[in-house]
Amino acid sequence: MLPPFTPLDPDFDARVRASFDKQAVMSTIGARLTRVAPGEVTIELPFRRDLTQQHGFLHAGIVATIVDSACGYAALTLMPHDAAVLTAEYKVNLLAPASGDVFVARASVLKSGKTLTVARGDAFAVGADEKIVATMLATIMTVRDRGIRD
């Protein structure tokens, strides 16, 4: 059970959604932000053949991309209004071939800090059922006063 988090920015939802809308890569691959809550984010991506690898599975790089963004935005929900976030590091385990109609990345903050936040994200393939295809542990860096804005 994750601890309850209190956002430092009362407008965190709108800020996260506005930042997500600026991410060209999310638009390019067709990903949608479907849930924003304190310390939690969900991103969905419908299957697209042009995002597959040679065996017809969603490419691992695309899976990692949506989980990385979910982790980063989960961290952003807890940041003050004048802070942005950047991924400092992540480890992803690919657990099963990414085969499904829709892919869902769910991320939650494990520990929120002033400089570093640790988040966990899982990617699921949804078809006739839902199966986990990847899990990620990410370290997200808080960025202030460096010309980076969300």
N, CA, C and O atoms as a DFTB+ gen file, in Angstrom:
600 C
 N C O
     1  1       0.842      -1.179       0.000
     2  2       0.000       0.000       0.000
     3  2       0.886       1.241       0.000
     4  3       1.770       1.379       0.845
     5  1       0.649       2.129      -0.937
     6  2       1.431       3.356      -1.025
     7  2       0.895       4.392      -0.042
     8  3      -0.305       4.439       0.227
     9  1       1.789       5.219       0.489
    10  2       1.329       6.269       1.396
    11  2       0.513       7.301       0.619
    12  3       0.753       7.503      -0.571
    13  1      -0.444       7.954       1.274
    14  2      -1.175       9.025       0.585
    15  2      -0.256      10.231       0.418
    16  3       0.507      10.578       1.320
    17  1      -0.341      10.854      -0.732
    18  2       0.484      12.023      -1.011
    19  2      -0.402      13.257      -1.107
    20  3      -1.536      13.193      -1.581
    21  1       0.136      14.375      -0.652
    22  2      -0.540      15.665      -0.768
    23  2       0.228      16.507      -1.775
    24  3       1.392      16.831      -1.540
    25  1      -0.395      16.869      -2.889
    26  2       0.300      17.687      -3.894
    27  2       0.670      19.053      -3.333
    28  3      -0.077      19.640      -2.551
    29  1       1.835      19.552      -3.744
    30  2       2.277      20.886      -3.340
    31  2       1.653      21.969      -4.216
    32  3       1.619      23.138      -3.832
    33  1       1.164      21.584      -5.383
    34  2       0.517      22.513      -6.314
    35  2      -0.958      22.131      -6.401
    36  3      -1.278      21.041      -6.873
    37  1      -1.861      23.004      -5.956
    38  2      -3.287      22.659      -6.020
    39  2      -3.789      22.478      -7.453
    40  3      -4.821      21.841      -7.670
    41  1      -3.069      23.031      -8.431
    42  2      -3.451      22.902      -9.837
    43  2      -2.647      21.816     -10.552
    44  3      -2.443      21.887     -11.764
    45  1      -2.184      20.797      -9.789
    46  2      -1.327      19.755     -10.370
    47  2      -1.976      19.053     -11.548
    48  3      -1.292      18.750     -12.526
    49  1      -3.271      18.784     -11.486
    50  2      -3.946      18.047     -12.562
    51  2      -3.854      18.808     -13.879
    52  3      -3.455      18.244     -14.898
    53  1      -4.219      20.076     -13.861
    54  2      -4.178      20.892     -15.076
    55  2      -2.750      21.040     -15.583
    56  3      -2.519      21.020     -16.792
    57  1      -1.790      21.189     -14.675
    58  2      -0.396      21.358     -15.084
    59  2       0.138      20.089     -15.738
    60  3       0.824      20.159     -16.758
    61  1      -0.171      18.934     -15.162
    62  2       0.274      17.664     -15.747
    63  2      -0.348      17.471     -17.131
    64  3       0.346      17.091     -18.074
    65  1      -1.632      17.728     -17.255
    66  2      -2.307      17.550     -18.544
    67  2      -1.761      18.516     -19.605
    68  3      -1.587      18.134     -20.762
    69  1      -1.494      19.755     -19.211
    70  2      -0.939      20.724     -20.161
    71  2       0.459      20.304     -20.602
    72  3       0.795      20.425     -21.780
    73  1       1.272      19.815     -19.677
    74  2       2.615      19.352     -20.022
    75  2       2.545      18.144     -20.949
    76  3       3.274      18.072     -21.938
    77  1       1.671      17.199     -20.631
    78  2       1.523      16.010     -21.469
    79  2       1.144      16.409     -22.898
    80  3       1.666      15.850     -23.864
    81  1       0.242      17.369     -23.024
    82  2      -0.199      17.817     -24.351
    83  2       0.934      18.429     -25.170
    84  3       0.850      18.476     -26.397
    85  1       1.997      18.901     -24.505
    86  2       3.150      19.472     -25.210
    87  2       4.137      18.407     -25.665
    88  3       5.021      18.700     -26.470
    89  1       4.012      17.187     -25.176
    90  2       4.966      16.130     -25.516
    91  2       4.693      15.613     -26.923
    92  3       3.750      14.854     -27.142
    93  1       5.505      16.019     -27.852
    94  2       5.318      15.602     -29.243
    95  2       5.397      14.089     -29.400
    96  3       4.674      13.520     -30.217
    97  1       6.252      13.432     -28.641
    98  2       6.387      11.980     -28.791
    99  2       5.087      11.276     -28.411
   100  3       4.708      10.303     -29.062
   101  1       4.405      11.740     -27.385
   102  2       3.147      11.108     -26.990
   103  2       2.101      11.281     -28.090
   104  3       1.349      10.355     -28.393
   105  1       2.060      12.456     -28.674
   106  2       1.143      12.705     -29.788
   107  2       1.510      11.852     -31.000
   108  3       0.634      11.289     -31.657
   109  1       2.788      11.759     -31.289
   110  2       3.266      10.993     -32.438
   111  2       2.864       9.525     -32.356
   112  3       2.447       8.934     -33.353
   113  1       2.989       8.938     -31.170
   114  2       2.663       7.513     -31.044
   115  2       1.188       7.276     -30.721
   116  3       0.735       6.132     -30.731
   117  1       0.436       8.332     -30.438
   118  2      -1.000       8.195     -30.185
   119  2      -1.363       7.873     -28.750
   120  3      -2.436       7.326     -28.495
   121  1      -0.484       8.202     -27.801
   122  2      -0.754       7.924     -26.388
   123  2      -1.678       8.983     -25.800
   124  3      -1.675      10.141     -26.218
   125  1      -2.470       8.554     -24.818
   126  2      -3.412       9.451     -24.135
   127  2      -3.214       9.363     -22.627
   128  3      -3.001       8.282     -22.077
   129  1      -3.285      10.497     -21.980
   130  2      -3.239      10.568     -20.520
   131  2      -4.666      10.323     -20.036
   132  3      -5.561      11.116     -20.330
   133  1      -4.891       9.231     -19.293
   134  2      -6.260       8.879     -18.912
   135  2      -6.567       9.042     -17.433
   136  3      -7.735       9.079     -17.046
   137  1      -5.535       9.139     -16.600
   138  2      -5.775       9.312     -15.162
   139  2      -4.636      10.104     -14.543
   140  3      -3.460       9.846     -14.801
   141  1      -5.016      11.082     -13.712
   142  2      -4.052      11.874     -12.951
   143  2      -4.583      11.973     -11.525
   144  3      -5.708      12.420     -11.302
   145  1      -3.771      11.555     -10.571
   146  2      -4.111      11.644      -9.152
   147  2      -2.806      11.934      -8.403
   148  3      -1.730      11.741      -8.969
   149  1      -2.869      12.385      -7.171
   150  2      -1.628      12.666      -6.442
   151  2      -0.712      11.433      -6.391
   152  3      -1.047      10.417      -5.782
   153  1       0.437      11.550      -7.038
   154  2       1.418      10.477      -7.052
   155  2       1.104       9.342      -8.013
   156  3       1.780       8.313      -7.980
   157  1       0.097       9.497      -8.872
   158  2      -0.296       8.424      -9.784
   159  2      -0.705       8.967     -11.150
   160  3      -1.335      10.019     -11.255
   161  1      -0.332       8.223     -12.199
   162  2      -0.711       8.590     -13.557
   163  2      -0.928       7.313     -14.369
   164  3      -0.245       6.309     -14.168
   165  1      -1.888       7.371     -15.286
   166  2      -2.118       6.288     -16.242
   167  2      -2.090       6.858     -17.648
   168  3      -2.708       7.883     -17.936
   169  1      -1.355       6.168     -18.521
   170  2      -1.278       6.522     -19.942
   171  2      -1.717       5.304     -20.740
   172  3      -1.327       4.179     -20.429
   173  1      -2.528       5.527     -21.770
   174  2      -2.985       4.440     -22.636
   175  2      -2.516       4.677     -24.063
   176  3      -2.419       5.811     -24.531
   177  1      -2.229       3.571     -24.735
   178  2      -1.770       3.604     -26.116
   179  2      -2.472       2.500     -26.906
   180  3      -2.252       1.320     -26.635
   181  1      -3.311       2.863     -27.877
   182  2      -3.916       1.835     -28.722
   183  2      -2.845       1.157     -29.591
   184  3      -1.870       1.793     -29.993
   185  1      -3.034      -0.121     -29.871
   186  2      -2.106      -0.843     -30.734
   187  2      -2.038      -0.158     -32.095
   188  3      -3.053       0.262     -32.651
   189  1      -0.820      -0.056     -32.614
   190  2      -0.599       0.441     -33.982
   191  2       0.483      -0.411     -34.608
   192  3       1.553      -0.595     -34.029
   193  1       0.208      -0.919     -35.768
   194  2       1.161      -1.787     -36.467
   195  2       2.487      -1.077     -36.726
   196  3       3.541      -1.713     -36.703
   197  1       2.447       0.227     -36.972
   198  2       3.682       0.963     -37.267
   199  2       4.577       1.158     -36.040
   200  3       5.659       1.732     -36.160
   201  1       4.147       0.691     -34.864
   202  2       4.958       0.790     -33.650
   203  2       5.464      -0.586     -33.200
   204  3       5.910      -0.751     -32.064
   205  1       5.389      -1.566     -34.103
   206  2       5.780      -2.927     -33.746
   207  2       7.210      -3.236     -34.166
   208  3       7.817      -2.530     -34.971
   209  1       7.727      -4.326     -33.586
   210  2       9.018      -4.845     -34.000
   211  2       8.772      -5.956     -35.033
   212  3       7.642      -6.140     -35.485
   213  1       9.803      -6.679     -35.398
   214  2       9.728      -7.613     -36.515
   215  2       8.772      -8.789     -36.308
   216  3       8.371      -9.423     -37.284
   217  1       8.397      -9.094     -35.068
   218  2       7.488     -10.214     -34.808
   219  2       6.040      -9.760     -34.602
   220  3       5.163     -10.576     -34.318
   221  1       5.800      -8.467     -34.745
   222  2       4.443      -7.949     -34.616
   223  2       4.053      -7.508     -33.220
   224  3       2.910      -7.107     -32.999
   225  1       4.988      -7.573     -32.260
   226  2       4.720      -7.098     -30.906
   227  2       5.034      -5.611     -30.828
   228  3       5.883      -5.112     -31.568
   229  1       4.345      -4.897     -29.925
   230  2       4.686      -3.497     -29.697
   231  2       6.163      -3.442     -29.312
   232  3       6.617      -4.209     -28.463
   233  1       6.894      -2.550     -29.924
   234  2       8.340      -2.459     -29.704
   235  2       8.634      -2.115     -28.245
   236  3       7.945      -1.292     -27.643
   237  1       9.658      -2.749     -27.685
   238  2      10.054      -2.516     -26.296
   239  2      10.359      -1.043     -26.026
   240  3      10.086      -0.545     -24.934
   241  1      10.918      -0.350     -27.004
   242  2      11.202       1.076     -26.836
   243  2       9.936       1.891     -26.656
   244  3       9.931       2.872     -25.913
   245  1       8.870       1.502     -27.320
   246  2       7.588       2.190     -27.174
   247  2       6.988       1.878     -25.807
   248  3       6.455       2.768     -25.144
   249  1       7.072       0.627     -25.386
   250  2       6.594       0.250     -24.050
   251  2       7.332       1.077     -23.001
   252  3       6.704       1.655     -22.114
   253  1       8.661       1.136     -23.096
   254  2       9.452       1.910     -22.136
   255  2       9.087       3.393     -22.188
   256  3       9.062       4.060     -21.153
   257  1       8.811       3.905     -23.359
   258  2       8.465       5.318     -23.512
   259  2       7.205       5.679     -22.735
   260  3       7.180       6.691     -22.035
   261  1       6.159       4.863     -22.853
   262  2       4.921       5.224     -22.151
   263  2       5.055       5.026     -20.637
   264  3       4.469       5.785     -19.865
   265  1       5.815       4.021     -20.206
   266  2       5.987       3.819     -18.765
   267  2       6.878       4.923     -18.186
   268  3       6.610       5.418     -17.090
   269  1       7.926       5.311     -18.904
   270  2       8.793       6.400     -18.458
   271  2       7.987       7.683     -18.286
   272  3       8.123       8.373     -17.276
   273  1       7.156       8.003     -19.259
   274  2       6.340       9.216     -19.148
   275  2       5.359       9.124     -17.995
   276  3       5.137      10.110     -17.292
   277  1       4.771       7.959     -17.790
   278  2       3.844       7.793     -16.665
   279  2       4.572       8.016     -15.337
   280  3       4.043       8.682     -14.447
   281  1       5.779       7.464     -15.198
   282  2       6.559       7.669     -13.970
   283  2       6.887       9.148     -13.771
   284  3       6.738       9.674     -12.668
   285  1       7.328       9.811     -14.820
   286  2       7.667      11.226     -14.727
   287  2       6.478      12.085     -14.345
   288  3       6.593      12.978     -13.506
   289  1       5.334      11.816     -14.959
   290  2       4.152      12.608     -14.635
   291  2       3.597      12.282     -13.259
   292  3       3.031      13.157     -12.604
   293  1       3.746      11.040     -12.806
   294  2       3.352      10.718     -11.427
   295  2       4.173      11.565     -10.461
   296  3       3.644      12.091      -9.482
   297  1       5.472      11.693     -10.742
   298  2       6.333      12.540      -9.906
   299  2       5.915      14.008      -9.993
   300  3       5.891      14.708      -8.980
   301  1       5.589      14.472     -11.193
   302  2       5.215      15.880     -11.374
   303  2       3.966      16.244     -10.575
   304  3       3.822      17.395     -10.162
   305  1       3.074      15.307     -10.352
   306  2       1.862      15.614      -9.578
   307  2       2.177      16.094      -8.171
   308  3       1.353      16.753      -7.538
   309  1       3.370      15.766      -7.681
   310  2       3.741      16.107      -6.300
   311  2       4.715      17.276      -6.200
   312  3       5.132      17.641      -5.101
   313  1       5.078      17.862      -7.333
   314  2       6.056      18.955      -7.351
   315  2       5.389      20.304      -7.111
   316  3       4.206      20.480      -7.405
   317  1       6.154      21.259      -6.572
   318  2       5.637      22.627      -6.470
   319  2       5.408      23.209      -7.870
   320  3       5.951      22.711      -8.856
   321  1       4.610      24.254      -7.940
   322  2       4.226      24.826      -9.235
   323  2       5.416      25.323     -10.055
   324  3       5.323      25.408     -11.279
   325  1       6.531      25.650      -9.402
   326  2       7.683      26.197     -10.124
   327  2       8.739      25.147     -10.460
   328  3       9.855      25.496     -10.843
   329  1       8.406      23.892     -10.325
   330  2       9.376      22.820     -10.590
   331  2       8.935      21.979     -11.787
   332  3       7.745      21.807     -12.053
   333  1       9.924      21.470     -12.487
   334  2       9.703      20.530     -13.577
   335  2      10.405      19.225     -13.202
   336  3      11.064      19.147     -12.165
   337  1      10.264      18.220     -14.033
   338  2      10.926      16.941     -13.762
   339  2      11.611      16.421     -15.023
   340  3      11.188      16.693     -16.147
   341  1      12.679      15.666     -14.798
   342  2      13.369      14.949     -15.861
   343  2      13.746      13.578     -15.320
   344  3      14.085      13.438     -14.145
   345  1      13.687      12.578     -16.173
   346  2      14.113      11.248     -15.753
   347  2      15.623      11.234     -15.611
   348  3      16.344      11.635     -16.524
   349  1      16.100      10.769     -14.462
   350  2      17.538      10.655     -14.223
   351  2      18.017       9.246     -14.549
   352  3      19.153       9.054     -14.983
   353  1      17.140       8.255     -14.336
   354  2      17.550       6.862     -14.514
   355  2      16.318       5.986     -14.473
   356  3      15.354       6.289     -13.770
   357  1      16.346       4.895     -15.230
   358  2      15.319       3.874     -15.041
   359  2      15.838       2.504     -15.400
   360  3      16.790       2.340     -16.162
   361  1      15.174       1.530     -14.820
   362  2      15.441       0.125     -15.087
   363  2      14.118      -0.478     -15.491
   364  3      13.124      -0.361     -14.775
   365  1      14.110      -1.123     -16.644
   366  2      12.879      -1.745     -17.111
   367  2      13.106      -3.245     -17.288
   368  3      14.121      -3.676     -17.835
   369  1      12.147      -4.018     -16.817
   370  2      12.145      -5.451     -17.051
   371  2      10.999      -5.757     -18.005
   372  3       9.844      -5.430     -17.731
   373  1      11.328      -6.385     -19.122
   374  2      10.321      -6.799     -20.091
   375  2       9.905      -8.211     -19.709
   376  3      10.722      -9.131     -19.734
   377  1       8.638      -8.385     -19.356
   378  2       8.156      -9.623     -18.763
   379  2       7.452     -10.553     -19.742
   380  3       7.408     -11.765     -19.531
   381  1       6.900      -9.986     -20.814
   382  2       6.169     -10.783     -21.804
   383  2       6.089      -9.990     -23.097
   384  3       6.191      -8.763     -23.076
   385  1       5.907     -10.676     -24.229
   386  2       5.732      -9.943     -25.484
   387  2       4.520      -9.016     -25.387
   388  3       3.476      -9.395     -24.856
   389  1       4.671      -7.814     -25.899
   390  2       3.617      -6.800     -25.825
   391  2       2.637      -7.001     -26.974
   392  3       2.775      -6.412     -28.047
   393  1       1.653      -7.843     -26.721
   394  2       0.641      -8.173     -27.716
   395  2      -0.731      -7.890     -27.124
   396  3      -1.118      -8.487     -26.120
   397  1      -1.466      -6.970     -27.754
   398  2      -2.790      -6.626     -27.253
   399  2      -3.423      -5.559     -28.111
   400  3      -2.839      -5.112     -29.098
   401  1      -4.613      -5.155     -27.734
   402  2      -5.342      -4.116     -28.459
   403  2      -5.001      -2.724     -27.941
   404  3      -4.979      -1.751     -28.695
   405  1      -4.735      -2.648     -26.635
   406  2      -4.409      -1.387     -25.966
   407  2      -3.317      -1.685     -24.945
   408  3      -3.277      -2.764     -24.352
   409  1      -2.438      -0.713     -24.752
   410  2      -1.370      -0.843     -23.764
   411  2      -1.575       0.247     -22.722
   412  3      -1.798       1.412     -23.050
   413  1      -1.495      -0.159     -21.462
   414  2      -1.768       0.753     -20.352
   415  2      -0.532       0.821     -19.466
   416  3      -0.030      -0.207     -19.010
   417  1      -0.045       2.029     -19.225
   418  2       1.078       2.255     -18.311
   419  2       0.526       2.931     -17.067
   420  3      -0.040       4.022     -17.133
   421  1       0.700       2.262     -15.930
   422  2       0.254       2.804     -14.643
   423  2       1.478       3.037     -13.768
   424  3       2.268       2.123     -13.530
   425  1       1.624       4.265     -13.293
   426  2       2.791       4.604     -12.471
   427  2       2.360       5.201     -11.152
   428  3       1.346       5.893     -11.058
   429  1       3.160       4.916     -10.129
   430  2       2.919       5.435      -8.781
   431  2       4.244       5.862      -8.167
   432  3       5.271       5.213      -8.361
   433  1       4.207       6.945      -7.436
   434  2       5.380       7.401      -6.701
   435  2       5.552       6.525      -5.468
   436  3       4.606       6.293      -4.716
   437  1       6.773       6.043      -5.274
   438  2       7.107       5.276      -4.078
   439  2       7.648       6.184      -2.984
   440  3       7.323       6.027      -1.807
   441  1       8.491       7.152      -3.399
   442  2       9.108       8.092      -2.449
   443  2       9.306       9.415      -3.162
   444  3       9.968       9.476      -4.198
   445  1       8.738      10.461      -2.615
   446  2       8.875      11.793      -3.195
   447  2       9.861      12.591      -2.353
   448  3       9.699      12.712      -1.139
   449  1      10.893      13.137      -3.011
   450  2      11.889      13.935      -2.313
   451  2      12.033      15.306      -2.934
   452  3      11.428      15.594      -3.967
   453  1      12.838      16.161      -2.304
   454  2      13.057      17.512      -2.821
   455  2      13.826      17.501      -4.134
   456  3      13.563      18.314      -5.020
   457  1      14.772      16.584      -4.259
   458  2      15.610      16.520      -5.459
   459  2      15.311      15.300      -6.302
   460  3      15.245      15.394      -7.528
   461  1      15.128      14.151      -5.661
   462  2      14.890      12.901      -6.377
   463  2      13.592      12.258      -5.912
   464  3      13.267      12.249      -4.725
   465  1      12.867      11.725      -6.875
   466  2      11.640      10.984      -6.595
   467  2      11.783       9.617      -7.238
   468  3      12.283       9.501      -8.356
   469  1      11.349       8.590      -6.538
   470  2      11.389       7.234      -7.070
   471  2       9.956       6.809      -7.379
   472  3       9.062       6.922      -6.541
   473  1       9.761       6.320      -8.595
   474  2       8.440       5.876      -9.033
   475  2       8.535       4.479      -9.629
   476  3       9.573       4.062     -10.143
   477  1       7.427       3.783      -9.543
   478  2       7.324       2.467     -10.166
   479  2       6.224       2.528     -11.218
   480  3       5.164       3.112     -10.993
   481  1       6.491       1.919     -12.365
   482  2       5.491       1.866     -13.414
   483  2       5.363       0.460     -13.961
   484  3       6.350      -0.270     -14.053
   485  1       4.161       0.085     -14.320
   486  2       3.895      -1.206     -14.947
   487  2       3.158      -0.978     -16.246
   488  3       2.301      -0.099     -16.337
   489  1       3.493      -1.770     -17.255
   490  2       2.806      -1.710     -18.544
   491  2       2.014      -2.994     -18.713
   492  3       2.507      -4.090     -18.446
   493  1       0.786      -2.838     -19.160
   494  2      -0.112      -3.964     -19.363
   495  2      -0.586      -3.985     -20.804
   496  3      -0.827      -2.938     -21.405
   497  1      -0.719      -5.182     -21.356
   498  2      -1.346      -5.382     -22.662
   499  2      -2.776      -5.811     -22.394
   500  3      -3.020      -6.752     -21.638
   501  1      -3.712      -5.127     -23.009
   502  2      -5.124      -5.428     -22.812
   503  2      -5.696      -5.937     -24.124
   504  3      -5.574      -5.293     -25.166
   505  1      -6.314      -7.089     -24.056
   506  2      -6.990      -7.708     -25.189
   507  2      -8.198      -8.411     -24.623
   508  3      -9.075      -7.773     -24.041
   509  1      -8.258      -9.731     -24.787
   510  2      -9.318     -10.515     -24.157
   511  2      -9.169     -10.467     -22.640
   512  3     -10.152     -10.581     -21.908
   513  1      -7.932     -10.297     -22.173
   514  2      -7.651     -10.130     -20.750
   515  2      -6.557      -9.079     -20.617
   516  3      -6.140      -8.481     -21.609
   517  1      -6.093      -8.855     -19.393
   518  2      -5.020      -7.891     -19.154
   519  2      -3.826      -8.641     -18.602
   520  3      -3.948      -9.401     -17.641
   521  1      -2.644      -8.420     -19.226
   522  2      -1.439      -9.072     -18.707
   523  2      -0.319      -8.050     -18.605
   524  3      -0.197      -7.150     -19.435
   525  1       0.491      -8.208     -17.577
   526  2       1.624      -7.307     -17.396
   527  2       2.709      -7.686     -18.407
   528  3       3.022      -8.864     -18.582
   529  1       3.276      -6.680     -19.066
   530  2       4.331      -6.933     -20.055
   531  2       5.662      -6.299     -19.669
   532  3       6.708      -6.685     -20.190
   533  1       5.628      -5.323     -18.753
   534  2       6.875      -4.675     -18.335
   535  2       6.676      -4.013     -16.982
   536  3       5.566      -3.634     -16.609
   537  1       7.779      -3.885     -16.258
   538  2       7.774      -3.133     -15.002
   539  2       9.014      -2.247     -14.982
   540  3      10.070      -2.628     -15.488
   541  1       8.878      -1.086     -14.404
   542  2       9.964      -0.098     -14.403
   543  2      10.126       0.489     -13.013
   544  3       9.148       0.707     -12.299
   545  1      11.367       0.740     -12.639
   546  2      11.691       1.526     -11.463
   547  2      12.457       2.743     -11.979
   548  3      13.476       2.593     -12.655
   549  1      11.976       3.937     -11.667
   550  2      12.558       5.154     -12.228
   551  2      12.929       6.147     -11.141
   552  3      12.246       6.268     -10.125
   553  1      14.026       6.852     -11.377
   554  2      14.433       7.967     -10.524
   555  2      14.187       9.238     -11.319
   556  3      14.703       9.409     -12.424
   557  1      13.399      10.112     -10.748
   558  2      12.996      11.347     -11.414
   559  2      13.618      12.516     -10.665
   560  3      13.524      12.602      -9.441
   561  1      14.255      13.412     -11.409
   562  2      14.945      14.558     -10.833
   563  2      14.054      15.807     -10.887
   564  3      13.429      16.096     -11.907
   565  1      14.012      16.529      -9.782
   566  2      13.324      17.815      -9.741
   567  2      14.233      18.862     -10.369
   568  3      15.422      18.929     -10.055
   569  1      13.674      19.675     -11.255
   570  2      14.451      20.699     -11.967
   571  2      13.825      22.056     -11.694
   572  3      12.620      22.247     -11.854
   573  1      14.679      23.008     -11.272
   574  2      14.227      24.383     -11.040
   575  2      15.233      25.348     -11.649
   576  3      16.433      25.074     -11.674
   577  1      14.740      26.474     -12.138
   578  2      15.598      27.596     -12.566
   579  2      16.655      27.216     -13.584
   580  3      17.765      27.746     -13.533
   581  1      16.353      26.331     -14.490
   582  2      17.304      25.974     -15.547
   583  2      16.688      26.176     -16.927
   584  3      17.155      25.614     -17.916
   585  1      15.650      26.974     -16.978
   586  2      15.017      27.237     -18.255
   587  2      14.114      26.109     -18.722
   588  3      13.651      26.119     -19.863
   589  1      13.857      25.139     -17.860
   590  2      12.987      24.013     -18.208
   591  2      11.650      24.251     -17.514
   592  3      11.582      24.379     -16.292
   593  1      10.615      24.307     -18.301
   594  2       9.259      24.511     -17.757
   595  2       8.347      23.448     -18.327
   596  3       8.535      22.975     -19.448
   597  1       7.342      23.076     -17.522
   598  2       6.354      22.090     -17.987
   599  2       5.240      22.723     -18.746
   600  3       4.331      22.029     -19.202
